[in-house]
Amino acid sequence: MEPVEERLAKAMEALETTRAALAGAERTLRQASVVVMAKDRSVEVTVGAQGEVTAMRFHDGKYRSMAPAQLASVLLETIGRARSLMARQVLDTYRPISESVPQVGGVPGAEIDWDGLFGSMVGEGGAGPRKNPGGRLRDEIVEDTA
């Protein structure tokens, strides 16, 4: 059995390695973004590392001829795909770090439940946005008729 001092020194070294890896991942993700073009090429959405929409570009004036509900659907689907891709990137960045840390069994909160954190956002192949049970869009755009 190795002395406590050696085990402590190894643990501190592992902690510093993990801290450095986390700092590097944070720096990388701070500048990360994902750009997704709508399937009909009418809009392009940029999403940052926290899933926030940072830019939207409308192409060819195609959006002008779209019904409000159609435009809303295209926007929600495109934003969802962008968020899904970004969630996958975040997961791919942090998961190797968490897997390199020795697991501590029996300690509540010591394990990371990636599926619980990201839910359906990172389904197979970046499945896309979560859908509510009714299958309807969560938001509706209602035109003013006044």
C-alpha positions as a Markdown table, in Angstrom:
| # | Residue | x | y | z |
|---|---|---|---|---|
| 1 | Met | 0.0 | 0.0 | 0.0 |
| 2 | Glu | 1.4 | 3.4 | -1.0 |
| 3 | Pro | 1.8 | 6.1 | 1.6 |
| 4 | Val | -1.0 | 8.7 | 2.0 |
| 5 | Glu | 1.4 | 11.5 | 0.9 |
| 6 | Glu | 2.0 | 9.8 | -2.5 |
| 7 | Arg | -1.7 | 9.2 | -3.0 |
| 8 | Leu | -2.5 | 12.8 | -2.1 |
| 9 | Ala | 0.2 | 14.0 | -4.5 |
| 10 | Lys | -1.2 | 11.9 | -7.3 |
| 11 | Ala | -4.7 | 13.1 | -6.5 |
| 12 | Met | -3.5 | 16.8 | -6.6 |
| 13 | Glu | -1.8 | 16.2 | -9.9 |
| 14 | Ala | -4.9 | 14.6 | -11.4 |
| 15 | Leu | -6.9 | 17.6 | -10.1 |
| 16 | Glu | -4.6 | 20.1 | -11.7 |
| 17 | Thr | -4.6 | 18.2 | -15.0 |
| 18 | Thr | -8.4 | 18.2 | -14.9 |
| 19 | Arg | -8.6 | 21.9 | -14.0 |
| 20 | Ala | -6.3 | 22.7 | -17.0 |
| 21 | Ala | -8.4 | 20.6 | -19.3 |
| 22 | Leu | -11.6 | 22.3 | -18.1 |
| 23 | Ala | -10.1 | 25.7 | -18.6 |
| 24 | Gly | -9.0 | 24.8 | -22.1 |
| 25 | Ala | -12.5 | 23.5 | -22.9 |
| 26 | Glu | -14.1 | 26.6 | -21.5 |
| 27 | Arg | -11.8 | 28.8 | -23.6 |
| 28 | Thr | -12.6 | 26.8 | -26.7 |
| 29 | Leu | -16.4 | 26.9 | -26.2 |
| 30 | Arg | -16.4 | 30.5 | -25.3 |
| 31 | Gln | -15.7 | 31.3 | -28.9 |
| 32 | Ala | -17.6 | 28.4 | -30.4 |
| 33 | Ser | -20.7 | 28.8 | -32.6 |
| 34 | Val | -22.7 | 26.7 | -35.0 |
| 35 | Val | -24.3 | 28.0 | -38.2 |
| 36 | Val | -27.2 | 26.1 | -39.7 |
| 37 | Met | -29.0 | 26.8 | -42.9 |
| 38 | Ala | -32.7 | 26.0 | -43.1 |
| 39 | Lys | -33.6 | 23.1 | -45.3 |
| 40 | Asp | -35.4 | 25.4 | -47.7 |
| 41 | Arg | -32.3 | 27.7 | -47.6 |
| 42 | Ser | -34.5 | 30.7 | -46.6 |
| 43 | Val | -32.7 | 31.4 | -43.3 |
| 44 | Glu | -29.4 | 30.8 | -41.6 |
| 45 | Val | -29.1 | 30.7 | -37.8 |
| 46 | Thr | -26.0 | 31.0 | -35.7 |
| 47 | Val | -26.1 | 29.6 | -32.1 |
| 48 | Gly | -23.5 | 30.1 | -29.4 |
| 49 | Ala | -22.1 | 27.6 | -26.9 |
| 50 | Gln | -25.0 | 28.1 | -24.4 |
| 51 | Gly | -27.6 | 27.6 | -27.1 |
| 52 | Glu | -28.3 | 31.3 | -27.5 |
| 53 | Val | -29.2 | 32.6 | -31.0 |
| 54 | Thr | -26.5 | 35.0 | -31.9 |
| 55 | Ala | -27.4 | 35.8 | -35.5 |
| 56 | Met | -30.0 | 35.2 | -38.1 |
| 57 | Arg | -29.7 | 35.9 | -41.8 |
| 58 | Phe | -32.6 | 35.8 | -44.2 |
| 59 | His | -31.7 | 34.8 | -47.8 |
| 60 | Asp | -33.2 | 35.8 | -51.1 |
| 61 | Gly | -36.3 | 37.5 | -49.7 |
| 62 | Lys | -37.9 | 34.0 | -49.6 |
| 63 | Tyr | -39.2 | 34.7 | -46.1 |
| 64 | Arg | -41.4 | 37.5 | -47.4 |
| 65 | Ser | -43.7 | 35.1 | -49.3 |
| 66 | Met | -44.0 | 32.7 | -46.4 |
| 67 | Ala | -47.1 | 32.5 | -44.2 |
| 68 | Pro | -46.3 | 33.5 | -40.6 |
| 69 | Ala | -46.8 | 30.0 | -39.3 |
| 70 | Gln | -44.5 | 28.6 | -42.0 |
| 71 | Leu | -41.8 | 31.1 | -41.2 |
| 72 | Ala | -42.2 | 30.3 | -37.5 |
| 73 | Ser | -41.9 | 26.6 | -38.2 |
| 74 | Val | -38.7 | 27.1 | -40.3 |
| 75 | Leu | -37.1 | 29.3 | -37.7 |
| 76 | Leu | -37.9 | 26.9 | -34.8 |
| 77 | Glu | -36.7 | 23.9 | -36.7 |
| 78 | Thr | -33.5 | 25.6 | -37.8 |
| 79 | Ile | -32.8 | 27.0 | -34.3 |
| 80 | Gly | -33.5 | 23.5 | -32.9 |
| 81 | Arg | -31.0 | 21.9 | -35.3 |
| 82 | Ala | -28.4 | 24.5 | -34.5 |
| 83 | Arg | -28.8 | 24.0 | -30.7 |
| 84 | Ser | -28.7 | 20.3 | -31.2 |
| 85 | Leu | -25.4 | 20.5 | -33.0 |
| 86 | Met | -24.0 | 22.9 | -30.4 |
| 87 | Ala | -25.1 | 20.6 | -27.6 |
| 88 | Arg | -23.3 | 17.7 | -29.3 |
| 89 | Gln | -20.1 | 19.9 | -29.6 |
| 90 | Val | -20.3 | 20.8 | -25.9 |
| 91 | Leu | -20.8 | 17.2 | -24.9 |
| 92 | Asp | -18.0 | 16.0 | -27.1 |
| 93 | Thr | -15.7 | 18.7 | -25.5 |
| 94 | Tyr | -16.5 | 17.9 | -21.9 |
| 95 | Arg | -17.2 | 14.1 | -21.9 |
| 96 | Pro | -13.6 | 13.0 | -22.4 |
| 97 | Ile | -12.5 | 15.2 | -19.5 |
| 98 | Ser | -15.1 | 13.7 | -17.2 |
| 99 | Glu | -14.2 | 10.2 | -18.3 |
| 100 | Ser | -10.6 | 10.7 | -17.5 |
| 101 | Val | -11.4 | 11.6 | -13.9 |
| 102 | Pro | -11.5 | 8.5 | -11.6 |
| 103 | Gln | -15.0 | 7.6 | -10.6 |
| 104 | Val | -16.0 | 7.8 | -7.0 |
| 105 | Gly | -18.7 | 5.3 | -6.3 |
| 106 | Gly | -21.4 | 5.8 | -3.7 |
| 107 | Val | -20.9 | 9.6 | -3.6 |
| 108 | Pro | -24.1 | 11.5 | -4.6 |
| 109 | Gly | -23.5 | 13.9 | -7.5 |
| 110 | Ala | -20.1 | 12.4 | -8.3 |
| 111 | Glu | -21.2 | 11.0 | -11.6 |
| 112 | Ile | -22.3 | 13.1 | -14.6 |
| 113 | Asp | -25.5 | 12.1 | -16.3 |
| 114 | Trp | -24.9 | 13.5 | -19.7 |
| 115 | Asp | -28.2 | 12.2 | -21.1 |
| 116 | Gly | -30.0 | 13.9 | -18.2 |
| 117 | Leu | -28.2 | 17.2 | -18.8 |
| 118 | Phe | -28.8 | 17.3 | -22.5 |
| 119 | Gly | -31.9 | 15.3 | -22.9 |
| 120 | Ser | -33.0 | 14.8 | -26.5 |
| 121 | Met | -30.9 | 17.7 | -27.7 |
| 122 | Val | -28.1 | 15.3 | -28.6 |
| 123 | Gly | -30.1 | 12.4 | -29.9 |
| 124 | Glu | -28.6 | 10.1 | -32.5 |
| 125 | Gly | -27.1 | 12.3 | -35.2 |
| 126 | Gly | -28.1 | 15.5 | -33.5 |
| 127 | Ala | -31.8 | 14.6 | -33.5 |
| 128 | Gly | -33.0 | 18.1 | -33.1 |
| 129 | Pro | -35.2 | 20.0 | -30.7 |
| 130 | Arg | -37.3 | 18.6 | -28.0 |
| 131 | Lys | -40.9 | 18.3 | -29.0 |
| 132 | Asn | -43.8 | 18.7 | -26.6 |
| 133 | Pro | -46.2 | 15.7 | -26.2 |
| 134 | Gly | -48.9 | 17.3 | -28.3 |
| 135 | Gly | -46.6 | 17.5 | -31.3 |
| 136 | Arg | -47.4 | 21.2 | -31.8 |
| 137 | Leu | -45.0 | 24.1 | -31.8 |
| 138 | Arg | -44.6 | 25.6 | -28.4 |
| 139 | Asp | -44.8 | 29.2 | -29.8 |
| 140 | Glu | -47.2 | 30.6 | -32.2 |
| 141 | Ile | -47.0 | 33.8 | -34.2 |
| 142 | Val | -50.3 | 35.5 | -34.4 |
| 143 | Glu | -50.6 | 38.3 | -37.0 |
| 144 | Asp | -52.3 | 41.5 | -35.9 |
| 145 | Thr | -55.3 | 42.0 | -38.1 |
| 146 | Ala | -55.8 | 45.6 | -37.0 |
